[in-house]
């Protein structure tokens, strides 16, 4: 008996190690691209992070102080200096003096983005290739205080809440109705299943560019059909400027993403419907239940595991909306009506260079998603009915 127990224990550990060996590539990828940035976001939120340009390696030394300095002081680049920088890969026509200080000038090549620093040291001028250095100053909780005091963050939080509060339930309800229709034995069912799933697998850039044309005020399909419908009803219709009006930007984003995700969610629900035991429906028909009662009392309750799954992933995904705003509006939209939390993080980090502030905002976003997910896992899940 002890020998049998020892063999079972050895087999258990061998199988466990084998499983982790297979999981190792996935764990490495998650560690590098998910957990490491996630931990660093928490760390950097406690710092005021700035970048500054500092002199790098010397690429040229010149004694022509009297010839270069007057030209650089007027914002002009000496011909000899331009030739030197051209030999380093710069484009002459794209060079300009970005900053002028006492005995120090910063030149930039717009073609490559590379900067060069000219420093006077006595009777010599040294040309340095510029380098970027990070400065981290501990600030504690100040970044979080600045985030909550920023009216742009409050605007982003409201816009994101509206988007999530409308798009998530609307998409789920429409997906449930679409799944019910696809579950019927109708002609062309396979075709409609395929077409309803295509928007989800189409690249978001392509989808957004097509919808930008659909939303066009003068030539877009949406205004065309609305005007056609109004004319049939004998009503007057004024063309809607969907992407340049603060009133319509959020409805435009919601409409596009509901269309994009409703087919995917419908197929998940359809798979759940097909897995329901037919005995439930047969018993309901014997009891004289109608189609509506069967759908409401049997289908929907037994679909709660799939509904719960879709609710969690759609909630998390909706809070992370970013590409659609960047491509469709090419900015936060009129009066920042399309500003979302992720777009706020993006602009603070890469446009303003406030990396610590952006990290703090990302931590706040994580806290919101975590709290809502925890609420669903502890409260909402109690209403989930698992078929046994």
PERAWO-V84178 format. One record per residue. RES is the residue in three letters. OMEGA is omega in whole degrees, 0 to 359 (NA if undefined). Layout:
# PERAWO-V84178
RES;OMEGA, RES;OMEGA
This chain:
# PERAWO-V84178
UNK;176, UNK;179, UNK;178, UNK;179, UNK;179, UNK;179, UNK;179, UNK;178, UNK;178, UNK;179, UNK;180, UNK;182, UNK;176, UNK;179, UNK;178, UNK;179, UNK;179, UNK;179, UNK;180, UNK;175, UNK;178, UNK;181, UNK;187, UNK;178, UNK;179, UNK;179, UNK;178, UNK;179, UNK;178, UNK;180, UNK;183, UNK;190, UNK;180, UNK;186, UNK;180, UNK;176, UNK;181, UNK;179, UNK;180, UNK;177, UNK;176, UNK;183, UNK;185, UNK;179, UNK;180, UNK;183, UNK;167, UNK;188, UNK;179, UNK;173, UNK;177, UNK;181, UNK;181, UNK;178, UNK;177, UNK;180, UNK;178, UNK;180, UNK;181, UNK;175, UNK;183, UNK;175, UNK;186, UNK;182, UNK;184, UNK;181, UNK;185, UNK;189, UNK;180, UNK;180, UNK;180, UNK;179, UNK;177, UNK;179, UNK;179, UNK;183, UNK;177, UNK;183, UNK;179, UNK;179, UNK;178, UNK;178, UNK;179, UNK;181, UNK;176, UNK;177, UNK;177, UNK;178, UNK;180, UNK;177, UNK;186, UNK;185, UNK;182, UNK;180, UNK;175, UNK;181, UNK;184, UNK;182, UNK;179, UNK;176, UNK;178, UNK;178, UNK;179, UNK;180, UNK;179, UNK;180, UNK;180, UNK;174, UNK;183, UNK;182, UNK;182, UNK;184, UNK;181, UNK;177, UNK;178, UNK;181, UNK;177, UNK;183, UNK;176, UNK;178, UNK;182, UNK;181, UNK;181, UNK;172, UNK;180, UNK;180, UNK;181, UNK;166, UNK;185, UNK;176, UNK;180, UNK;179, UNK;180, UNK;176, UNK;181, UNK;178, UNK;180, UNK;179, UNK;179, UNK;183, UNK;185, UNK;179, UNK;178, UNK;176, UNK;179, UNK;179, UNK;183, UNK;177, UNK;182, UNK;178, UNK;178, UNK;178, UNK;177, UNK;177, UNK;179, UNK;180, UNK;178, UNK;181, UNK;180, UNK;179, UNK;177, UNK;181, UNK;181, UNK;184, UNK;180, UNK;188, UNK;184, UNK;180, UNK;180, UNK;179, UNK;182, UNK;180, UNK;179, UNK;178, UNK;178, UNK;177, UNK;180, UNK;178, UNK;178, UNK;179, UNK;180, UNK;180, UNK;178, UNK;180, UNK;180, UNK;177, UNK;179, UNK;183, UNK;180, UNK;179, UNK;181, UNK;176, UNK;180, UNK;183, UNK;179, UNK;181, UNK;183, UNK;180, UNK;183, UNK;183, UNK;177, UNK;180, UNK;185, UNK;179, UNK;180, UNK;180, UNK;183, UNK;178, UNK;177, UNK;180, UNK;174, UNK;176, UNK;178, UNK;182, UNK;181, UNK;186, UNK;187, UNK;186, UNK;183, UNK;181, UNK;184, UNK;177, UNK;180, UNK;181, UNK;177, UNK;178, UNK;178, UNK;179, UNK;179, UNK;179, UNK;177, UNK;180, UNK;180, UNK;181, UNK;176, UNK;183, UNK;176, UNK;182, UNK;182, UNK;176, UNK;191, UNK;188, UNK;180, UNK;177, UNK;182, UNK;183, UNK;189, UNK;183, UNK;182, UNK;173, UNK;179, UNK;178, UNK;181, UNK;181, UNK;182, UNK;184, UNK;172, UNK;177, UNK;184, UNK;189, UNK;186, UNK;180, UNK;178, UNK;180, UNK;179, UNK;180, UNK;175, UNK;179, UNK;178, UNK;177, UNK;176, UNK;178, UNK;182, UNK;178, UNK;179, UNK;181, UNK;182, UNK;181, UNK;179, UNK;181, UNK;180, UNK;178, UNK;179, UNK;179, UNK;177, UNK;179, UNK;176, UNK;180, UNK;178, UNK;183, UNK;180, UNK;180, UNK;178, UNK;181, UNK;185, UNK;185, UNK;184, UNK;186, UNK;184, UNK;178, UNK;180, UNK;175, UNK;183, UNK;174, UNK;178, UNK;178, UNK;179, UNK;177, UNK;180, UNK;179, UNK;181, UNK;185, UNK;179, UNK;177, UNK;179, UNK;180, UNK;182, UNK;178, UNK;183, UNK;181, UNK;182, UNK;186, UNK;182, UNK;180, UNK;182, UNK;185, UNK;185, UNK;184, UNK;184, UNK;181, UNK;181, UNK;179, UNK;179, UNK;182, UNK;180, UNK;181, UNK;178, UNK;181, UNK;178, UNK;184, UNK;181, UNK;177, UNK;176, UNK;178, UNK;181, UNK;182, UNK;180, UNK;182, UNK;192, UNK;176, UNK;182, UNK;181, UNK;178, UNK;187, UNK;177, UNK;177, UNK;178, UNK;178, UNK;178, UNK;178, UNK;178, UNK;177, UNK;177, UNK;178, UNK;177, UNK;181, UNK;180, UNK;181, UNK;180, UNK;181, UNK;179, UNK;178, UNK;179, UNK;177, UNK;180, UNK;183, UNK;183, UNK;185, UNK;185, UNK;184, UNK;178, UNK;180, UNK;179, UNK;181, UNK;179, UNK;182, UNK;179, UNK;NA
